[in-house]
Amino acid sequence: MHGPERTRLVVLFGGQSAEHDISRVTARHVLTAADPDRYDLVAIGITRDGAWVKCSIDVSTFGDAVEISGETVDPFSVLTPDSVVFPLLHGPMGEDGTLQGLLEIAGVPFIGSAVLGSSMSMDKIIAKQVAEAEGFAQTNWRGLHANELTGPRSEVALDELGDSLKYPIFVKPANMGSSIGVSKVTTRAELRAAVDNALRFDEWIVFEEGVVAREIEVAVLGHTLTPRASVPGEIVPGADFYDYEDKYVAGLAQLHIPAPLSEAETEQVRELACRVFRAYRAEGLARVDFFFESPGRGWLLNEINTIPGFTPISMYPQMWQASGLPYRALIDELVGLAIERRATVVRYRDA
């Protein structure tokens, strides 16, 4: 028997990006873990063409991922002010501020960053420009538009990239996650093919110098001005780099939580992760990824993810588990933060 004080928790998943399937897997875990005595759960799957579908929350029917099937609904009939929304949509149309804008208009509390923090963090070129302005060390990089990467002048641009960044070079769509569309290239011939692949996913492409460095991540939780950091974790890729196959299919990467760092290094990266969280106006949760080049330049900011992977085996929940906050309690804390944040927004709006 459920009590009357349950919070209506709307779990949003699926979406129109290339990360649709990953989102459905995440939703399965959140719906299974969320406390049914605390929450009145509603599962809303967004199809690849943008329709909102009310899905079953019967966990006994779930396989590895929640299937998007059921009654099509009007988004504004779902986004009621007495709800809290947990967006689990990765990539464009989910993590980039577009969905967050809809949630803001609907006046509903939601977990995670608002429009500005989401959009700044999602676009890798803008994120790197913010890092430069804030003085965060990072790898050398360039950002180019599709118009500069197609046509006769594009070959000159690619020659210049090879000269300025040196090989190996990472080629990435500016607005995508889960390493989709990302390539590591070591020759000029590979560079052309990698650009053509990345342009399938975005019109803006970022190019980064390859570095020999450790990959260290930190989970951050809290409000923009009062975040706290988990113990750091380290990823040792099983492939040439931590690509989509290594993350979700082969599973060959080694995850070390906590990361084998000195006490001083651990405190440095945790403090730096909180600084990054504040600088990008993140809210609720984010995973901040670094390269640790030692000897060399030390801590280099790789990126901030405002909707990090959230299955129980993802780095973000695992780092909090190792910090003393288990998966179900982490969901509870995120819901509480969303409600607090909405109260602050309303207070300033109505002032």
Secondary structure, DSSP 8 states (H G I E B T S, - for coil): ---TT-EEEEEEEE-SSTTHHHHHHHHHHHHHHS-TTTEEEEEEEE-TTS-EEEE---GGG--SS----SEE--HHHH--TTEEEEE---STTTTSSHHHHHHHHHT--BSS--HHHHHHHHSHHHHHHHHHHHT-----EEEEEHHHHSSTTHHHHHHHHHHHH-SSEEEEESS--TTTT-EEE-SHHHHHHHHHHHTTT-SEEEEEE----EEEEEEEEEETTEEEE---EEEE-SSSSS-HIIIIIS---EEESS-S--HHHHHHHHHHHHHHHHHTT--EEEEEEEEEETTTTEEEEEEEESS---STTSHHHHHHHHTT--HHHHHHHHHHHHHHHHHHHHHHHT-
